[in-house]
Amino acid sequence: MARYRTENTDEQPLHRVDPGPHWRSLRPGDRVSVRLSPGYETGGLVDAVTADHTAVWVDLDGGRGRTLLHCSDGVEILPRDS
């Protein structure tokens, strides 16, 4: 059993997320820089974007795989020059 557990999660309010303008401009095939945390940045290629632009699949450079990023994850995705 988990030590830290939130009780009554079904009663917690949902919060709407709003992706920033740079998330709304992303399209499949775009080259991007992904800043996962301060000091850790990697490049990648946008593979897919959800219709509401809140989630983006990115193929990371260097064979690091494909990752799903959500605008509420605290990750910064910026367009990169080719």
C-alpha positions in Angstrom: 0.0 0.0 0.0 1.3 3.4 -0.9 2.5 5.5 2.0 1.4 8.9 0.6 -2.1 8.6 -0.8 -4.6 11.2 -1.7 -8.0 10.4 -0.4 -11.2 11.0 -2.3 -9.5 11.6 -5.7 -12.8 11.2 -7.4 -14.0 14.4 -5.6 -11.0 16.5 -6.6 -11.7 19.2 -9.1 -10.2 18.9 -12.6 -8.2 21.9 -13.8 -8.2 22.8 -17.4 -4.8 23.2 -19.0 -3.9 25.7 -21.6 -0.9 25.1 -23.8 1.3 28.1 -24.6 1.6 29.7 -28.0 4.7 27.7 -28.8 2.9 24.5 -28.2 0.1 25.5 -30.5 2.5 26.2 -33.3 4.1 22.7 -33.3 3.4 20.4 -36.3 4.6 16.9 -37.1 8.0 17.0 -38.7 9.2 20.1 -36.8 12.7 20.1 -35.3 12.5 21.1 -31.6 14.6 21.6 -28.5 13.2 19.9 -25.4 14.1 21.3 -22.0 13.2 18.7 -19.5 14.8 20.4 -16.5 17.3 23.2 -16.0 20.6 22.2 -17.6 19.1 19.2 -19.5 18.2 19.9 -23.1 17.9 17.6 -26.0 16.8 17.9 -29.6 14.1 15.9 -31.4 11.6 15.7 -34.1 7.8 16.2 -33.5 6.1 12.9 -34.4 2.5 13.7 -33.5 0.4 16.4 -31.8 -3.0 16.1 -30.2 -5.9 18.1 -31.7 -6.0 20.4 -28.6 -2.1 20.8 -28.6 -1.8 19.7 -25.0 0.3 16.6 -25.7 3.1 16.1 -28.2 5.0 12.9 -29.2 8.7 13.7 -29.8 11.4 11.3 -31.3 14.4 12.3 -29.3 17.8 12.7 -31.0 20.6 10.2 -30.5 18.4 7.1 -30.4 16.8 8.1 -27.0 13.4 6.9 -28.2 10.0 8.5 -28.5 8.4 10.3 -25.6 5.0 11.8 -24.8 5.1 15.3 -23.4 2.1 17.1 -21.9 2.0 20.9 -21.5 1.4 20.5 -17.7 4.6 18.5 -17.3 6.7 21.6 -16.9 8.7 20.7 -20.0 9.6 23.4 -22.5 9.4 22.6 -26.2 10.9 25.3 -28.5 11.2 25.3 -32.3 14.8 24.8 -33.5 16.4 25.9 -36.7 17.1 23.0 -39.1 
